[in-house]
């Protein structure tokens, strides 16, 4: 029986990609632990501490076909320590006494921190790949709609004309920075530990002398991880940073989803997330509904990702080690990674098939009947007269009067003597054409696409 929506028979398939799920499935986590013990034994054999034949046997039995998850769980019921349960089950699987050499000098946190760091590194790699795919969709939208004009909104009100391509390019640039953050943070997150009970190599120095750190370097190299300059066992900020990366990413995707959500409203109908007309249902009672379900899902999960990050940011490792943070790791890190993966999967689908309604964008752009270009007219008057504030006052007066009298601004301004004193009607109407006030639209879009 599933207790979490991520594992629900009804809803579960809608959450997270299969490859991210596989990283955090219990049997694969057990395999990670076994991989650590194999690597440790093999490196120790290279350094003359473990017999070569024992290392070979440990390698041969170091997978979940030999070390069964059920047996580990059975032993855990008695020991109440999962690392020991794994080691004992592994020992049982090994022939010829090879199991006696398992976990020699190591501590539980060496296993868990190192394997978690590898999982998070792989997760970041997958997320960066997903972000790159989403950026490609956004860059295509930016290029295709560089001249699809729409209102630029500030404070919930139409401000100046922009293109939807410009908006898509802004979204793309947001995601570029998340890729950069993840790539840069790997050097802090992808760090392991093979340094013993309190992290000072006491056991390994006793067994190997000056080769203790060399042993750590070699084990961690097999996991694609860096070696720290001193113990990272009491330092869990790298896990917090991983979650903070996901929290930052969630903000960007919530913004994108919320803007699509708002622009899909019937009153605007500027954008629409993909909808399977033949099969998808949005209401049990209103057959006409085409709800932005995926964007709503992104918005909800983004809040949960940030909530998890906030909770995890409130903990630390007491002294050299205490168990409290481990429970938080076990609950929050897998869940948050799976929720972030779901956000990325939904965003990939939405943005690859986003419907852009150019005609409706233009209609919305023209709602204010020229008032959207008051800044352009004010600046034109300033160039003509050399008096910016005077130009502002004239245009402000015209804008307020035309609004209150219910007249189109373009017509009102073109007939106003105080403005016509400086500009001809055709000049005024040309200034009030949105296509003539797009700034560096194309150059900025190209910079993002090429970046």
HELIX and SHEET records of a PDB file:
HELIX    1   1 UNK A    5  UNK A    7  5                                   3    
HELIX    2   2 UNK A   12  UNK A   14  5                                   3    
HELIX    3   3 UNK A   18  UNK A   24  1                                   7    
HELIX    4   4 UNK A   26  UNK A   46  1                                  21    
HELIX    5   5 UNK A   52  UNK A   61  1                                  10    
HELIX    6   6 UNK A   69  UNK A   79  1                                  11    
HELIX    7   7 UNK A   82  UNK A   93  1                                  12    
HELIX    8   8 UNK A   98  UNK A  101  5                                   4    
HELIX    9   9 UNK A  108  UNK A  144  1                                  37    
HELIX   10  10 UNK A  164  UNK A  189  1                                  26    
HELIX   11  11 UNK A  202  UNK A  208  1                                   7    
HELIX   12  12 UNK A  209  UNK A  211  5                                   3    
HELIX   13  13 UNK A  212  UNK A  222  1                                  11    
HELIX   14  14 UNK A  237  UNK A  263  1                                  27    
HELIX   15  15 UNK A  293  UNK A  312  1                                  20    
HELIX   16  16 UNK A  324  UNK A  328  1                                   5    
HELIX   17  17 UNK A  329  UNK A  333  3                                   5    
HELIX   18  18 UNK A  334  UNK A  352  1                                  19    
HELIX   19  19 UNK A  358  UNK A  365  1                                   8    
HELIX   20  20 UNK A  371  UNK A  373  5                                   3    
HELIX   21  21 UNK A  374  UNK A  385  1                                  12    
HELIX   22  22 UNK A  388  UNK A  405  1                                  18    
HELIX   23  23 UNK A  409  UNK A  414  1                                   6    
HELIX   24  24 UNK A  417  UNK A  420  1                                   4    
HELIX   25  25 UNK A  425  UNK A  431  1                                   7    
HELIX   26  26 UNK A  434  UNK A  436  5                                   3    
HELIX   27  27 UNK A  441  UNK A  450  1                                  10    
SHEET    1   A 2 UNK A 149  UNK A 154  0                                        
SHEET    2   A 2 UNK A 157  UNK A 163 -1                                        
SHEET    1   B 2 UNK A 191  UNK A 192  0                                        
SHEET    2   B 2 UNK A 226  UNK A 227  1                                        
SHEET    1   C 2 UNK A 271  UNK A 272  0                                        
SHEET    2   C 2 UNK A 355  UNK A 356 -1                                        
END                                                                             
